[in-house]
């Protein structure tokens, strides 16, 4: 939802379906680099991260690379804490995001499936 709102504020169009489908163009600048960093970090693929980080730093800058890794790590941690404590999606948020969650296919990222994929 915030990605859509950001697009409206910037008069830009973002494809939210790219969140769950890496074959789609998102409209976000340097999306392929941001995705590669995030996937390497949340899957704990430290060799891959060490391999791609210099190239990505060259493309988007050192600070943006660090910021991307910090945000990816923070969101991954927050999700794990919420899942571990059994915090459900708030009713209001669940209702407000039904179409967004269906449209993006985000529901397929249940905790058990994520655990199998990312350890």
Backbone as a ProteinNet text record, in pm:
[ID]
protein_1_A
[PRIMARY]
XXXXXXXXXXXXXXXXXXXXXXXXXXXXXXXXXXXXXXXXXXXXXXXXXXXXXXXXXXXXXXXXXXXXXXXXXXXXXXXXXXXXXXXXXXXXXXXXXXXXXXXXXXXXXXXXXXXXXXX
[TERTIARY]
81.8	0	86.8	191.3	277.3	348	381.3	445	350.4	224.3	126.3	117.2	111.5	100.9	225.9	342.6	466.2	460.4	408.1	394.6	304.3	195.7	103.8	172.2	247.9	317.8	425.2	487.9	597.2	551	420.1	365.5	435.6	454.5	519.1	428.3	452.8	373.5	463	423.3	497.7	411	470.7	399.4	416.9	314.8	326.2	335.4	293.7	304.5	449.9	539.9	681.8	738.2	664.5	708.5	722.1	627.4	628.7	662.9	689	724.7	844.8	961.9	1084.8	1098.4	1012	1016.1	950	873.7	802.6	887.6	875.1	942.6	863.5	933.7	865.9	845.4	934.6	931.9	1020.7	1080.3	1169.6	1310.5	1375.8	1512.1	1604.9	1685.3	1782	1715.6	1593.7	1518.1	1593.8	1662.5	1732.6	1843.5	1909.4	2014.2	1954.2	1845.6	1779.1	1727.8	1669.7	1619.6	1734.8	1843.4	1957.4	2016	2033	2084.7	1990.7	1863.2	1763.7	1756.5	1751.2	1742.3	1866.4	1984	2106.4	2106.4	2062.5	2063.4	1963.6	1839	1739.3	1755.2	1829.2	1855.2	1990.1	2056.1	2187.1	2290.3	2285.3	2381.6	2498	2585	2692	2795.2	2818.1	2911.3	2856.2	2728.1	2663.6	2664.6	2636	2634.7	2772.7	2876.7	3013.3	3048.8	2995.1	3022.3	2953.9	2827.4	2750.6	2764.3	2802.4	2803.1	2892.3	3015.5	3098.6	3036.5	2976.9	2913.5	2793.5	2717.9	2598.9	2638.5	2741.1	2789.5	2832.9	2895.4	2939	2820	2710.4	2592.1	2505.5	2483.8	2390.1	2454.5	2580.5	2649.7	2658.5	2760.5	2784.6	2673.1	2634.9	2533.1	2398.6	2359.9	2233.2	2238.4	2355.3	2372	2355.6	2420.6	2409.5	2265.7	2202	2062.9	1971.2	1992.2	1910.9	1927.4	2049.7	2074.3	2016.5	2024.1	1967.1	1815.5	1751	1604.3	1562	1630.1	1595.6	1610.6	1718.1	1742.2	1637.9	1607.1	1508.6	1371.8	1326.4	1195.5	1194.1	1302.4	1309	1299.4	1369.4	1365.4	1229.2	1167.8	1036	933.6	939.6	846.8	866.8	990.7	1017.4	967.1	985.6	935.9	783.3	717.4	571	523	586.4	547.2	571.6	685.8	722	628.7	579.1	490.5	344.1	317.2	180.3	96.8	160.7	86.3	15.4	-116.8	-190.9	-198.4	-234.1	-259.6	-380.7	-370.7	-485	-605.5	-724.5	-846.6	-858.2	-832.4	-842.9	-742.3	-619.9	-517.2	-553.4	-602.2	-642.7	-752.4	-851.4	-960.3	-911.5	-826.1	-778.3	-683.7	-625	-523.3	-565.5	-691	-737.5	-700.7	-741.3	-714.5	-565.3	-492.3	-347.2	-279.6	-317	-256.6	-293.4	-416.9	-458.7	-388.9	-381.6	-321.2	-172.7	-102.8	42.1	78.8	-13.8	16.9	97.9	97.2	178.9	137.4	14.3	-32.8	49.2	115.3	193.5	321.2	348.2	467.1	433.8	363.9	335	466.1	465.1	588	651.4	571.7	627.3	698.4	639	701.8	830.6	827.6	947.9	1058.1	1021.7	1121.5	1189.4	1109.1	1166.7	1262.6	1224.3	1302.4	1427.6	1413.7	1523.6	1591.9	1540.9	1606.6	1566.5
-117.8	0	125	127.6	245.1	264.5	155.4	168.2	236.9	201.2	269.4	416.7	447.7	586.8	665.2	602.8	669.4	703.9	614	638.6	756.9	766.5	879.1	1009.9	1009.9	1131.1	1173.3	1076.6	1104.3	1107	1089	1080.9	971	856.8	740.9	619.9	518.8	397.5	280.2	208.2	92.1	-31.8	-142.2	-268.4	-349.4	-350.9	-421.7	-572.7	-624.3	-768.3	-812.3	-717.9	-751.9	-795.2	-767.2	-808	-958.9	-1029.3	-1175.3	-1240.3	-1159.8	-1213.4	-1135.8	-1192.8	-1123.6	-1103.8	-1165.6	-1148.1	-1017.5	-957	-834	-712.1	-609.4	-482.5	-408.8	-359.1	-291.5	-142.9	-82.9	61.5	131.2	53.9	108.3	113.7	227.4	242.4	142.3	73.7	-25.7	-145.7	-176.7	-285.7	-417.6	-448.2	-576.4	-585.2	-474	-472.4	-484.3	-412.8	-418.4	-559.3	-623.3	-759.7	-857.3	-844.6	-936.4	-924.5	-802.6	-782.6	-841.9	-812.6	-859.6	-1011.4	-1073	-1219.1	-1285.6	-1231.6	-1289.3	-1275.7	-1159.7	-1136.7	-1225.4	-1231.5	-1307.8	-1458	-1500.2	-1644	-1682.3	-1585.5	-1608.4	-1662.7	-1618.5	-1660.3	-1561.3	-1576.8	-1478.7	-1479.1	-1594	-1597.5	-1516.9	-1534.1	-1458.7	-1309.3	-1276.7	-1136.8	-1073.6	-1144.7	-1093.6	-1077.4	-1165.1	-1160.3	-1041.7	-1016.6	-913.1	-773.9	-766.5	-636.8	-532	-563.1	-459.5	-404.5	-490.8	-445.4	-356.2	-394.2	-316.9	-183.6	-184.8	-58.8	36.3	-17.7	63.9	124.1	49.1	94.3	191.4	163.8	245.7	323.5	295.6	365.7	281.5	309	230.9	250.1	375.4	401.8	339.4	345.6	285.2	133.1	75	-69.5	-107.3	-33	-58.5	-38.6	68.8	95	-19.1	-70	-181.6	-303.6	-334.6	-451.4	-433.1	-312.4	-284.5	-301.8	-245.6	-255.9	-401.3	-473.1	-614.2	-695.1	-672.4	-744.8	-709.9	-582.4	-539.4	-600.4	-594.1	-650.3	-800.8	-867.8	-1011.9	-1044.4	-967.4	-989	-960.1	-849.5	-812.4	-920.5	-971.5	-1077	-1201.7	-1237.7	-1357.9	-1341	-1223.2	-1197.8	-1207.6	-1143.5	-1149.1	-1292.6	-1366.4	-1505.8	-1590.7	-1570.1	-1651.5	-1626.4	-1505	-1473.6	-1496.6	-1533.3	-1561.9	-1438.1	-1324.9	-1201.1	-1211.3	-1208	-1215.1	-1077.4	-1075.9	-951.7	-885.1	-756.8	-684.8	-695.4	-700.7	-712.7	-599.7	-476.7	-362.5	-374.3	-414.3	-430.3	-546.1	-654.8	-770.6	-731.8	-656.9	-614	-516.4	-423.8	-320.8	-376.5	-492.5	-545.4	-672.3	-709.3	-832.5	-832.4	-728.9	-728.2	-719.2	-641.7	-630.8	-766.6	-836.9	-966.8	-1069.6	-1064.9	-1156.5	-1123.1	-994.4	-950.4	-986.1	-970.5	-995.9	-1141.5	-1219.2	-1357.7	-1370.4	-1267.5	-1263.6	-1371.4	-1418.1	-1520.6	-1649.2	-1670.1	-1793.9	-1791.2	-1679.7	-1669.2	-1696.1	-1802.7	-1843.4	-1874.8	-1864.8	-1883.5	-2020.4	-2125	-2259.7	-2268.4	-2209	-2211.3	-2128.8	-2012.6	-1929.5	-2002.7	-2072.9	-2146.4	-2254.1	-2324.5	-2425.7	-2363.7	-2247.4	-2181.3	-2113.2	-2044.7	-1959.9	-2010.5	-2116.7	-2171	-2103.3
0	0	0	78.1	80	-52.1	-120	-250.7	-347.9	-342.7	-427.4	-391.4	-261.8	-217.6	-255.7	-244.6	-286.3	-433.9	-513.2	-655.9	-684.2	-609.3	-627.9	-590.8	-482.7	-439.2	-538.9	-602.8	-696	-841	-863.3	-997.9	-1078.6	-1014	-1075.7	-1058.9	-1138.6	-1132.3	-1092.3	-989.5	-942.4	-954.1	-993.2	-1007.3	-879.3	-794.3	-667	-685.1	-800	-823.9	-837.5	-860.3	-869.2	-734.6	-627.7	-494.5	-487.5	-547.8	-542.1	-675.3	-777.1	-908.5	-962.4	-947.3	-985.9	-1136.4	-1214.4	-1359.3	-1403.4	-1314.6	-1347.4	-1312.9	-1395	-1367.4	-1259.5	-1158.4	-1047.9	-1071.4	-1148.4	-1164	-1062.1	-971.2	-869.1	-926.8	-910.3	-960.4	-891.3	-968.7	-919.8	-852.3	-893.9	-830.5	-832.4	-942.3	-950.3	-844.9	-817.2	-715	-575	-552.6	-421.8	-393.7	-495.3	-479.6	-451.6	-525.9	-507.8	-367.1	-319.9	-184.4	-80.4	-95.4	0.8	3	-113.4	-118.2	-60.1	-88.1	-32.3	119.6	168.9	313.6	386.5	338.9	414.3	398.3	297	282.9	343.3	405.9	470.6	373.1	250.2	148.2	148.2	246.5	269.9	157.8	96	-17.4	-134.8	-163.1	-270.5	-238.2	-114.3	-72.6	-90.1	-51.3	-67.2	-214.8	-297.7	-442.1	-509.9	-475.2	-545.9	-485	-360.6	-291.9	-358.8	-398.5	-462.9	-591.8	-671.2	-795.5	-765.1	-667	-632.9	-569.7	-485.3	-428.3	-539.1	-640.5	-753.8	-828.1	-835.4	-909.6	-829.3	-700.3	-623.9	-509.6	-482.3	-374.2	-248.1	-169.7	-47.8	55	78.3	180.1	143.8	17.1	-24.6	-11.2	-36.1	-19.4	127	214.3	358	404.3	359.3	397.8	355	235.1	185.2	274.3	311.4	396.3	536.2	588.1	720.7	718.4	618.4	609.5	589.4	500.4	476.7	605.5	677.2	802.2	907.7	918	1018.2	990.1	864.9	832.8	852.7	816.8	837.1	986.5	1068.5	1213.3	1272.5	1230.5	1280.8	1247	1125.5	1083.6	1168.7	1193.4	1274.5	1417.4	1475.3	1610.7	1613	1516.2	1510.9	1493.9	1404.8	1383.2	1507.2	1571.6	1688.5	1805.9	1817.6	1929.6	1895.7	1770.9	1730	1706.1	1679	1655.1	1520.4	1523.1	1396.8	1331.2	1207.3	1135.9	1200.1	1231.2	1289.3	1197.3	1256.1	1176.4	1074	1116.6	1024.7	910.4	943	839.8	747.8	805.9	725.2	626.6	672.8	584.1	477.2	517.3	424	318.5	345.6	254.1	181.2	189.1	123.4	-24.5	-96.8	-241.7	-269.7	-191.1	-209.5	-188.1	-81.5	-53.4	-159.6	-207.9	-314.9	-445.9	-477.5	-603.2	-611.6	-502.5	-503.6	-477.4	-423.3	-389.5	-261.5	-180.7	-59.3	41.3	32.5	124.8	115.7	2.7	-11.1	72.8	137.7	220.6	366.7	389.8	526.7	596.8	728.5	802.8	778.7	774	753.7	619.9	517.8	384.8	383.6	449.8	457.9	532.7	639.5	717	633.1	552.5	464.8	362.7	312.3	208.2	263.9	377.2	425.7	551.9	609.8	728.7	849.3
[MASK]
+++++++++++++++++++++++++++++++++++++++++++++++++++++++++++++++++++++++++++++++++++++++++++++++++++++++++++++++++++++++

